[in-house]
Amino acid sequence: MITLTDENFEKDVLNNQKPVLVDFYAVWCPPCSVLTPILENLEKEYEGRVAFAKINVDDAPLLAKKFGINPIPTVMLFKGGKPISEFVGARPEPVIKEWLENLLKNNDK
């Protein structure tokens, strides 16, 4: 999983050829801790199709503000340098997988 900063966000997310799932989180956030291993499992499953990244909102407040991140965790899927969908809060793995599959399918057309 790519660890994002203000410095590498443009290169690793906005200029990435693959869709990028970005987890906006904080170390003190309990739901974020629940979500992390779920996203790590999905990262293995989607290897080569989707890049997975995370950004600590405490370390990058300007990026969090730019994308309107208020409650965390917030997960956004970027494609072509733009956010195309998001969800807030920890979700079960099958729910996230269905969300991701639908977005990938709809955006392949």
MMTF fields as JSON, N, C-alpha, C and O atoms, coordinates in Angstrom:
{
  "mmtfVersion": "1.0.0",
  "mmtfProducer": "UNKNOWN",
  "numBonds": 435,
  "numAtoms": 436,
  "numGroups": 109,
  "numChains": 1,
  "numModels": 1,
  "chainsPerModel": [1],
  "groupsPerChain": [109],
  "chainIdList": ["A"],
  "bondAtomList": [4, 2, 8, 6, 12, 10, 16, 14, 20, 18, 24, 22, 28, 26, 32, 30, 36, 34, 40, 38, 44, 42, 48, 46, 52, 50, 56, 54, 60, 58, 64, 62, 68, 66, 72, 70, 76, 74, 80, 78, 84, 82, 88, 86, 92, 90, 96, 94, 100, 98, 104, 102, 108, 106, 112, 110, 116, 114, 120, 118, 124, 122, 128, 126, 132, 130, 136, 134, 140, 138, 144, 142, 148, 146, 152, 150, 156, 154, 160, 158, 164, 162, 168, 166, 172, 170, 176, 174, 180, 178, 184, 182, 188, 186, 192, 190, 196, 194, 200, 198, 204, 202, 208, 206, 212, 210, 216, 214, 220, 218, 224, 222, 228, 226, 232, 230, 236, 234, 240, 238, 244, 242, 248, 246, 252, 250, 256, 254, 260, 258, 264, 262, 268, 266, 272, 270, 276, 274, 280, 278, 284, 282, 288, 286, 292, 290, 296, 294, 300, 298, 304, 302, 308, 306, 312, 310, 316, 314, 320, 318, 324, 322, 328, 326, 332, 330, 336, 334, 340, 338, 344, 342, 348, 346, 352, 350, 356, 354, 360, 358, 364, 362, 368, 366, 372, 370, 376, 374, 380, 378, 384, 382, 388, 386, 392, 390, 396, 394, 400, 398, 404, 402, 408, 406, 412, 410, 416, 414, 420, 418, 424, 422, 428, 426, 432, 430],
  "bondOrderList": [1, 1, 1, 1, 1, 1, 1, 1, 1, 1, 1, 1, 1, 1, 1, 1, 1, 1, 1, 1, 1, 1, 1, 1, 1, 1, 1, 1, 1, 1, 1, 1, 1, 1, 1, 1, 1, 1, 1, 1, 1, 1, 1, 1, 1, 1, 1, 1, 1, 1, 1, 1, 1, 1, 1, 1, 1, 1, 1, 1, 1, 1, 1, 1, 1, 1, 1, 1, 1, 1, 1, 1, 1, 1, 1, 1, 1, 1, 1, 1, 1, 1, 1, 1, 1, 1, 1, 1, 1, 1, 1, 1, 1, 1, 1, 1, 1, 1, 1, 1, 1, 1, 1, 1, 1, 1, 1, 1],
  "groupList": [{"groupName": "MET", "atomNameList": ["N", "CA", "C", "O"], "elementList": ["N", "C", "C", "O"], "formalChargeList": [0, 0, 0, 0], "bondAtomList": [1, 0, 2, 1, 3, 2], "bondOrderList": [1, 1, 2], "singleLetterCode": "M", "chemCompType": "L-PEPTIDE LINKING"}, {"groupName": "ILE", "atomNameList": ["N", "CA", "C", "O"], "elementList": ["N", "C", "C", "O"], "formalChargeList": [0, 0, 0, 0], "bondAtomList": [1, 0, 2, 1, 3, 2], "bondOrderList": [1, 1, 2], "singleLetterCode": "I", "chemCompType": "L-PEPTIDE LINKING"}, {"groupName": "THR", "atomNameList": ["N", "CA", "C", "O"], "elementList": ["N", "C", "C", "O"], "formalChargeList": [0, 0, 0, 0], "bondAtomList": [1, 0, 2, 1, 3, 2], "bondOrderList": [1, 1, 2], "singleLetterCode": "T", "chemCompType": "L-PEPTIDE LINKING"}, {"groupName": "LEU", "atomNameList": ["N", "CA", "C", "O"], "elementList": ["N", "C", "C", "O"], "formalChargeList": [0, 0, 0, 0], "bondAtomList": [1, 0, 2, 1, 3, 2], "bondOrderList": [1, 1, 2], "singleLetterCode": "L", "chemCompType": "L-PEPTIDE LINKING"}, {"groupName": "ASP", "atomNameList": ["N", "CA", "C", "O"], "elementList": ["N", "C", "C", "O"], "formalChargeList": [0, 0, 0, 0], "bondAtomList": [1, 0, 2, 1, 3, 2], "bondOrderList": [1, 1, 2], "singleLetterCode": "D", "chemCompType": "L-PEPTIDE LINKING"}, {"groupName": "GLU", "atomNameList": ["N", "CA", "C", "O"], "elementList": ["N", "C", "C", "O"], "formalChargeList": [0, 0, 0, 0], "bondAtomList": [1, 0, 2, 1, 3, 2], "bondOrderList": [1, 1, 2], "singleLetterCode": "E", "chemCompType": "L-PEPTIDE LINKING"}, {"groupName": "ASN", "atomNameList": ["N", "CA", "C", "O"], "elementList": ["N", "C", "C", "O"], "formalChargeList": [0, 0, 0, 0], "bondAtomList": [1, 0, 2, 1, 3, 2], "bondOrderList": [1, 1, 2], "singleLetterCode": "N", "chemCompType": "L-PEPTIDE LINKING"}, {"groupName": "PHE", "atomNameList": ["N", "CA", "C", "O"], "elementList": ["N", "C", "C", "O"], "formalChargeList": [0, 0, 0, 0], "bondAtomList": [1, 0, 2, 1, 3, 2], "bondOrderList": [1, 1, 2], "singleLetterCode": "F", "chemCompType": "L-PEPTIDE LINKING"}, {"groupName": "LYS", "atomNameList": ["N", "CA", "C", "O"], "elementList": ["N", "C", "C", "O"], "formalChargeList": [0, 0, 0, 0], "bondAtomList": [1, 0, 2, 1, 3, 2], "bondOrderList": [1, 1, 2], "singleLetterCode": "K", "chemCompType": "L-PEPTIDE LINKING"}, {"groupName": "VAL", "atomNameList": ["N", "CA", "C", "O"], "elementList": ["N", "C", "C", "O"], "formalChargeList": [0, 0, 0, 0], "bondAtomList": [1, 0, 2, 1, 3, 2], "bondOrderList": [1, 1, 2], "singleLetterCode": "V", "chemCompType": "L-PEPTIDE LINKING"}, {"groupName": "GLN", "atomNameList": ["N", "CA", "C", "O"], "elementList": ["N", "C", "C", "O"], "formalChargeList": [0, 0, 0, 0], "bondAtomList": [1, 0, 2, 1, 3, 2], "bondOrderList": [1, 1, 2], "singleLetterCode": "Q", "chemCompType": "L-PEPTIDE LINKING"}, {"groupName": "PRO", "atomNameList": ["N", "CA", "C", "O"], "elementList": ["N", "C", "C", "O"], "formalChargeList": [0, 0, 0, 0], "bondAtomList": [1, 0, 2, 1, 3, 2], "bondOrderList": [1, 1, 2], "singleLetterCode": "P", "chemCompType": "L-PEPTIDE LINKING"}, {"groupName": "TYR", "atomNameList": ["N", "CA", "C", "O"], "elementList": ["N", "C", "C", "O"], "formalChargeList": [0, 0, 0, 0], "bondAtomList": [1, 0, 2, 1, 3, 2], "bondOrderList": [1, 1, 2], "singleLetterCode": "Y", "chemCompType": "L-PEPTIDE LINKING"}, {"groupName": "ALA", "atomNameList": ["N", "CA", "C", "O"], "elementList": ["N", "C", "C", "O"], "formalChargeList": [0, 0, 0, 0], "bondAtomList": [1, 0, 2, 1, 3, 2], "bondOrderList": [1, 1, 2], "singleLetterCode": "A", "chemCompType": "L-PEPTIDE LINKING"}, {"groupName": "TRP", "atomNameList": ["N", "CA", "C", "O"], "elementList": ["N", "C", "C", "O"], "formalChargeList": [0, 0, 0, 0], "bondAtomList": [1, 0, 2, 1, 3, 2], "bondOrderList": [1, 1, 2], "singleLetterCode": "W", "chemCompType": "L-PEPTIDE LINKING"}, {"groupName": "CYS", "atomNameList": ["N", "CA", "C", "O"], "elementList": ["N", "C", "C", "O"], "formalChargeList": [0, 0, 0, 0], "bondAtomList": [1, 0, 2, 1, 3, 2], "bondOrderList": [1, 1, 2], "singleLetterCode": "C", "chemCompType": "L-PEPTIDE LINKING"}, {"groupName": "SER", "atomNameList": ["N", "CA", "C", "O"], "elementList": ["N", "C", "C", "O"], "formalChargeList": [0, 0, 0, 0], "bondAtomList": [1, 0, 2, 1, 3, 2], "bondOrderList": [1, 1, 2], "singleLetterCode": "S", "chemCompType": "L-PEPTIDE LINKING"}, {"groupName": "GLY", "atomNameList": ["N", "CA", "C", "O"], "elementList": ["N", "C", "C", "O"], "formalChargeList": [0, 0, 0, 0], "bondAtomList": [1, 0, 2, 1, 3, 2], "bondOrderList": [1, 1, 2], "singleLetterCode": "G", "chemCompType": "PEPTIDE LINKING"}, {"groupName": "ARG", "atomNameList": ["N", "CA", "C", "O"], "elementList": ["N", "C", "C", "O"], "formalChargeList": [0, 0, 0, 0], "bondAtomList": [1, 0, 2, 1, 3, 2], "bondOrderList": [1, 1, 2], "singleLetterCode": "R", "chemCompType": "L-PEPTIDE LINKING"}],
  "groupTypeList": [0, 1, 2, 3, 2, 4, 5, 6, 7, 5, 8, 4, 9, 3, 6, 6, 10, 8, 11, 9, 3, 9, 4, 7, 12, 13, 9, 14, 15, 11, 11, 15, 16, 9, 3, 2, 11, 1, 3, 5, 6, 3, 5, 8, 5, 12, 5, 17, 18, 9, 13, 7, 13, 8, 1, 6, 9, 4, 4, 13, 11, 3, 3, 13, 8, 8, 7, 17, 1, 6, 11, 1, 11, 2, 9, 0, 3, 7, 8, 17, 17, 8, 11, 1, 16, 5, 7, 9, 17, 13, 18, 11, 5, 11, 9, 1, 8, 5, 14, 3, 5, 6, 3, 3, 8, 6, 6, 4, 8],
  "groupIdList": [1, 2, 3, 4, 5, 6, 7, 8, 9, 10, 11, 12, 13, 14, 15, 16, 17, 18, 19, 20, 21, 22, 23, 24, 25, 26, 27, 28, 29, 30, 31, 32, 33, 34, 35, 36, 37, 38, 39, 40, 41, 42, 43, 44, 45, 46, 47, 48, 49, 50, 51, 52, 53, 54, 55, 56, 57, 58, 59, 60, 61, 62, 63, 64, 65, 66, 67, 68, 69, 70, 71, 72, 73, 74, 75, 76, 77, 78, 79, 80, 81, 82, 83, 84, 85, 86, 87, 88, 89, 90, 91, 92, 93, 94, 95, 96, 97, 98, 99, 100, 101, 102, 103, 104, 105, 106, 107, 108, 109],
  "secStructList": [7, 3, 3, 7, 7, 6, 6, 6, 2, 0, 0, 0, 0, 0, 6, 7, 1, 1, 7, 3, 3, 3, 3, 3, 3, 7, 6, 6, 7, 2, 2, 2, 2, 2, 2, 2, 2, 2, 2, 2, 2, 2, 2, 2, 2, 6, 6, 6, 6, 7, 3, 3, 3, 3, 3, 3, 6, 6, 6, 7, 2, 2, 2, 2, 2, 2, 6, 6, 7, 7, 1, 1, 7, 3, 3, 3, 3, 3, 3, 6, 6, 3, 3, 3, 3, 3, 3, 3, 1, 7, 7, 7, 2, 2, 2, 2, 2, 2, 2, 2, 2, 2, 2, 2, 2, 2, 2, 2, 7],
  "xCoordList": [0.857, 0.0, 0.899, 1.848, 0.581, 1.357, 0.999, -0.18, 1.998, 1.766, 1.886, 2.945, 0.788, 0.736, 1.131, 0.941, 1.685, 2.037, 1.611, 1.183, 1.731, 1.475, 2.394, 2.008, 3.615, 4.618, 4.361, 4.599, 3.883, 3.749, 2.31, 2.08, 1.345, -0.06, -0.312, -0.973, 0.21, -0.033, 0.532, -0.144, 1.773, 2.42, 1.725, 1.446, 1.448, 0.943, -0.569, -1.061, -1.31, -2.772, -3.252, -3.85, -2.993, -3.556, -2.972, -3.665, -1.711, -1.07, -0.957, -0.28, -1.593, -1.517, -2.395, -3.512, -1.884, -2.644, -3.777, -4.785, -3.616, -4.628, -5.574, -5.226, -6.763, -7.597, -6.842, -6.095, -7.045, -6.369, -7.408, -8.186, -7.41, -8.264, -7.45, -6.381, -7.966, -7.249, -8.036, -9.213, -7.36, -7.923, -7.423, -6.238, -8.328, -8.006, -8.273, -9.411, -7.238, -7.361, -6.572, -5.894, -6.677, -5.826, -5.495, -6.293, -4.32, -3.886, -4.749, -4.835, -5.379, -6.191, -7.644, -8.446, -7.988, -9.375, -9.662, -9.13, -10.499, -10.788, -11.384, -10.94, -12.379, -12.885, -11.813, -11.855, -10.852, -9.75, -8.929, -8.502, -8.712, -7.954, -8.685, -8.054, -10.008, -10.811, -10.705, -10.641, -10.686, -10.692, -9.352, -9.329, -8.26, -6.928, -6.699, -6.297, -6.933, -6.678, -7.619, -7.25, -8.815, -9.752, -9.185, -9.195, -8.696, -8.129, -6.85, -6.575, -6.068, -4.849, -5.186, -4.482, -6.245, -6.703, -7.133, -6.76, -7.92, -8.407, -7.267, -7.318, -6.251, -5.095, -4.455, -4.072, -4.337, -3.769, -4.659, -4.172, -5.959, -6.912, -6.952, -7.145, -6.773, -6.88, -5.517, -5.422, -4.472, -3.125, -3.077, -3.558, -2.493, -2.403, -3.589, -3.486, -4.723, -5.926, -6.174, -6.611, -5.888, -6.157, -4.955, -4.433, -4.517, -3.474, -4.158, -5.191, -3.591, -4.138, -3.183, -1.968, -3.754, -2.938, -3.661, -4.879, -2.877, -3.478, -2.793, -1.616, -3.568, -3.016, -3.527, -4.73, -2.596, -2.922, -3.36, -2.568, -4.621, -5.156, -4.452, -4.439, -3.869, -3.127, -1.807, -1.303, -1.253, 0.01, -0.195, 0.736, -1.405, -1.684, -3.023, -3.948, -3.131, -4.413, -4.875, -6.078, -3.947, -4.35, -5.038, -6.021, -4.522, -5.17, -6.536, -7.498, -6.618, -7.906, -8.921, -10.077, -8.491, -9.392, -9.772, -10.933, -8.799, -9.047, -10.15, -10.969, -10.163, -11.154, -12.348, -13.162, -12.455, -13.613, -13.73, -14.832, -12.585, -12.597, -12.896, -12.13, -14.014, -14.336, -14.437, -13.569, -15.471, -15.43, -14.397, -14.191, -13.763, -12.819, -13.182, -13.783, -12.842, -12.165, -13.086, -14.287, -12.495, -13.158, -12.308, -11.091, -12.961, -12.269, -12.776, -13.981, -11.835, -12.182, -11.512, -10.381, -12.223, -11.623, -11.377, -12.295, -10.119, -9.714, -9.482, -8.902, -9.942, -9.66, -9.418, -10.199, -8.333, -7.994, -7.718, -7.941, -7.232, -6.889, -8.043, -7.869, -9.245, -10.413, -11.1, -11.151, -11.629, -12.398, -13.721, -14.459, -14.023, -15.262, -16.305, -17.491, -15.868, -16.816, -16.122, -14.894, -16.924, -16.36, -17.361, -18.557, -16.847, -17.701, -17.007, -15.789, -17.823, -17.316, -17.577, -18.653, -16.577, -16.732, -16.227, -16.009, -16.048, -15.608, -16.782, -17.914, -16.499, -17.508, -16.963, -15.747, -17.847, -17.367, -16.709, -17.045, -15.78, -15.041, -15.945, -15.699, -16.992, -17.845, -18.538, -18.757, -18.878, -19.528, -18.547, -18.908, -17.313, -16.305, -15.974, -15.805, -15.884, -15.58, -16.678, -16.378, -17.935, -19.052, -19.001, -19.204, -18.735, -18.605, -17.51, -17.702, -16.375, -15.231, -15.513, -15.212, -16.082, -16.405, -17.359, -17.16, -18.394, -19.361, -18.7, -18.998, -17.814, -17.127, -16.183, -16.109, -15.472, -14.544, -15.302, -14.891, -16.401, -17.234, -17.823, -17.755, -18.391, -19.04, -18.047, -18.401, -16.812, -15.834, -15.024, -14.228, -15.218, -14.55, -15.296, -14.763, -16.538, -17.382, -16.996, -17.593],
  "yCoordList": [-1.176, 0.0, 1.234, 1.333, 2.155, 3.386, 4.313, 4.534, 4.847, 5.856, 7.219, 7.594, 7.944, 9.222, 10.386, 10.359, 11.407, 12.666, 13.794, 13.55, 15.015, 16.162, 16.114, 16.523, 15.61, 15.618, 14.572, 14.851, 13.382, 12.33, 12.109, 11.252, 12.852, 12.625, 12.771, 11.929, 13.827, 14.059, 12.918, 12.4, 12.531, 11.468, 10.118, 9.419, 9.753, 8.414, 8.26, 7.139, 9.357, 9.259, 9.941, 9.302, 11.213, 11.969, 11.566, 11.629, 11.152, 10.77, 9.263, 8.809, 8.487, 7.028, 6.537, 7.02, 5.579, 5.028, 4.124, 3.974, 3.521, 2.625, 3.414, 4.495, 2.872, 3.455, 3.353, 2.402, 4.344, 4.359, 4.486, 5.439, 3.513, 3.561, 4.235, 3.755, 5.347, 6.112, 6.062, 6.419, 5.611, 5.557, 6.77, 6.862, 7.697, 8.836, 8.385, 8.061, 8.359, 7.784, 8.608, 9.573, 8.2, 8.748, 7.599, 6.677, 7.655, 6.559, 6.438, 5.358, 7.518, 7.51, 7.091, 7.084, 6.748, 6.463, 4.955, 4.213, 4.483, 3.038, 2.424, 1.348, 3.066, 2.457, 2.343, 1.441, 3.273, 3.213, 1.944, 1.298, 1.593, 0.384, -0.878, -1.871, -0.836, -1.964, -2.088, -3.196, -0.965, -0.946, -1.357, -1.962, -1.044, -1.29, -2.729, -2.93, -3.76, -5.126, -5.557, -6.39, -5.001, -5.309, -4.791, -5.5, -3.562, -2.985, -3.707, -3.86, -4.151, -4.905, -6.231, -6.638, -6.904, -8.133, -7.843, -8.557, -6.791, -6.439, -6.008, -6.236, -5.393, -4.978, -6.189, -6.114, -7.29, -8.516, -9.031, -9.442, -9.005, -9.524, -8.681, -9.218, -7.372, -6.466, -6.05, -5.093, -6.757, -6.422, -6.36, -7.261, -5.287, -5.112, -4.375, -3.823, -4.365, -3.687, -2.346, -1.387, -2.289, -1.097, -0.848, -1.78, 0.399, 0.769, 1.148, 1.816, 0.727, 1.041, 1.991, 1.792, 3.034, 4.034, 4.501, 4.372, 5.048, 5.6, 6.91, 7.116, 7.795, 9.088, 9.456, 9.458, 9.764, 10.169, 11.635, 12.515, 11.892, 13.252, 14.219, 15.428, 13.687, 14.551, 15.014, 16.085, 14.204, 14.545, 15.356, 15.998, 15.328, 16.028, 16.764, 16.454, 17.727, 18.42, 19.183, 19.341, 19.654, 20.403, 19.5, 19.898, 18.282, 17.337, 16.927, 16.823, 16.695, 16.334, 17.455, 17.193, 18.68, 19.822, 19.936, 20.18, 19.761, 19.873, 18.919, 19.268, 17.709, 16.71, 16.634, 15.717, 17.586, 17.666, 16.504, 16.077, 16.001, 14.871, 15.404, 16.196, 14.964, 15.359, 14.127, 13.912, 13.301, 12.065, 11.117, 11.087, 10.356, 9.348, 8.018, 7.995, 6.926, 6.852, 7.235, 6.969, 7.854, 8.091, 7.406, 7.588, 6.62, 5.913, 6.486, 6.543, 6.909, 7.462, 6.641, 6.183, 6.463, 5.839, 6.928, 7.643, 7.042, 8.007, 7.269, 6.183, 7.872, 7.325, 8.501, 9.452, 8.432, 9.54, 10.824, 11.917, 10.696, 11.868, 12.537, 13.585, 11.931, 12.534, 11.539, 10.345, 12.028, 11.132, 10.785, 11.676, 9.482, 9.078, 8.534, 8.488, 8.119, 7.628, 7.559, 7.535, 7.526, 7.43, 6.799, 6.73, 6.344, 5.952, 6.345, 6.514, 6.489, 6.9, 5.79, 5.193, 5.518, 4.53, 3.164, 2.878, 2.334, 0.957, 0.17, 0.286, -0.616, -1.477, -2.894, -3.089, -3.887, -5.276, -5.48, -4.81, -6.408, -6.664, -6.94, -6.385, -7.781, -8.034, -6.769, -6.639, -5.855, -4.607, -3.731, -3.148, -3.642, -2.844, -3.469, -2.768, -4.786, -5.494, -5.246, -5.002, -5.307, -5.056, -3.614, -3.371, -2.669, -1.252, -1.086, -0.421, -1.699, -1.592, -2.263, -1.695, -3.456, -4.175, -3.365, -3.254, -2.798, -1.995, -0.764, -0.414, -0.124, 1.048, 0.664, 1.362, -0.425, -0.854, -1.266, -0.951, -1.965, -2.408, -1.198, -1.113, -0.283, 0.898, 1.807, 2.502, 1.809, 2.713, 2.066, 2.736, 0.775, 0.098, 0.307, 0.048, 0.779, 0.951, 2.188, 2.493],
  "zCoordList": [0.0, 0.0, 0.0, 0.777, -0.876, -1.0, 0.16, 0.437, 0.829, 1.863, 1.198, 0.694, 1.208, 0.508, 1.403, 2.619, 0.763, 1.411, 0.475, -0.653, 0.95, 0.074, -1.145, -2.24, -0.945, -2.005, -3.099, -4.274, -2.739, -3.754, -4.228, -5.08, -3.702, -4.044, -5.544, -6.152, -6.129, -7.56, -8.4, -9.289, -8.115, -8.897, -8.703, -9.678, -7.457, -7.162, -7.308, -7.443, -7.285, -7.417, -8.696, -9.561, -8.807, -9.929, -11.267, -12.283, -11.293, -12.556, -12.735, -13.658, -11.888, -11.981, -13.135, -13.322, -13.901, -15.024, -14.549, -15.24, -13.372, -12.804, -11.897, -11.423, -11.659, -10.607, -9.278, -9.049, -8.408, -7.112, -6.006, -5.975, -5.101, -3.928, -2.82, -2.444, -2.307, -1.278, 0.024, 0.074, 1.073, 2.419, 3.201, 3.522, 3.504, 4.361, 5.792, 6.133, 6.635, 7.969, 8.98, 8.628, 10.257, 11.324, 12.27, 12.436, 12.887, 13.757, 15.011, 15.595, 15.429, 16.653, 16.403, 17.336, 15.182, 14.774, 14.816, 13.991, 15.766, 15.852, 14.574, 14.173, 13.91, 12.669, 11.58, 10.744, 11.607, 10.635, 10.857, 9.9, 12.118, 12.452, 12.003, 11.64, 12.029, 11.556, 10.04, 9.507, 9.356, 7.896, 7.281, 6.209, 7.932, 7.365, 6.919, 5.773, 7.764, 7.294, 6.162, 5.333, 6.125, 5.039, 3.718, 2.712, 3.725, 2.509, 2.103, 0.913, 3.081, 2.763, 2.072, 1.148, 2.507, 1.831, 0.404, -0.526, 0.237, -1.098, -2.012, -3.22, -1.448, -2.254, -2.931, -4.098, -2.214, -2.797, -3.923, -4.977, -3.689, -4.673, -5.952, -7.044, -5.819, -6.97, -7.515, -8.283, -7.125, -7.578, -9.104, -9.79, -9.617, -11.056, -11.665, -12.761, -10.951, -11.466, -10.789, -11.426, -9.48, -8.683, -7.782, -7.17, -7.697, -6.744, -5.431, -5.439, -4.319, -3.001, -2.297, -2.303, -1.686, -1.007, 0.247, 0.372, 1.172, 2.379, 2.712, 2.416, 3.34, 3.724, 5.106, 5.363, 5.98, 7.342, 7.306, 6.968, 7.656, 7.557, 8.513, 8.279, 9.583, 10.505, 9.891, 10.227, 8.992, 8.337, 7.057, 6.572, 6.514, 5.251, 5.336, 4.584, 6.24, 6.416, 5.181, 4.968, 4.374, 3.171, 2.158, 1.533, 1.992, 1.076, 1.609, 0.849, 2.911, 3.51, 3.273, 2.942, 3.443, 3.225, 1.752, 1.423, 0.874, -0.568, -1.026, -1.876, -0.455, -0.872, 0.078, -0.021, 0.991, 1.872, 2.85, 3.195, 3.291, 4.217, 5.609, 6.159, 6.175, 7.531, 8.401, 9.246, 8.227, 9.018, 8.414, 7.201, 9.274, 8.804, 9.432, 10.507, 8.804, 7.523, 6.364, 6.383, 5.377, 4.101, 3.044, 2.992, 2.205, 1.127, -0.188, -0.434, -1.031, -2.348, -3.432, -3.274, -4.53, -5.698, -6.73, -7.132, -7.152, -8.168, -9.47, -9.491, -10.559, -11.884, -12.808, -12.835, -13.566, -14.448, -13.692, -14.213, -12.462, -11.667, -10.956, -10.334, -11.043, -10.408, -9.479, -9.775, -8.354, -7.489, -8.162, -8.583, -8.264, -8.936, -7.962, -8.288, -6.761, -5.772, -4.421, -4.341, -3.357, -2.019, -1.063, -1.344, 0.064, 1.176, 2.468, 2.517, 3.525, 4.827, 5.833, 5.851, 6.671, 7.739, 7.328, 6.151, 8.337, 8.085, 7.512, 7.982, 6.51, 5.879, 5.829, 5.82, 5.797, 5.657, 4.29, 3.314, 4.248, 3.01, 1.81, 0.74, 1.94, 0.763, 0.237, -0.968, 1.122, 0.708, -0.074, -1.096, 0.406, -0.283, -1.638, -2.636, -1.655, -2.903, -3.947, -5.115, -3.53, -4.454, -4.968, -6.157, -4.082, -4.452, -5.507, -6.525, -5.243, -6.146, -7.484, -8.534, -7.46, -8.702, -9.569, -10.779, -8.955, -9.711, -10.351, -11.493, -9.611, -10.156, -11.288, -12.299, -11.128, -12.168, -13.426, -14.543, -13.233, -14.356, -15.093, -16.319, -14.342, -14.936, -15.63, -16.582, -15.166, -15.748, -16.859, -17.517, -17.074, -18.187, -19.486, -20.565, -19.385, -20.584, -21.338, -22.37]
}
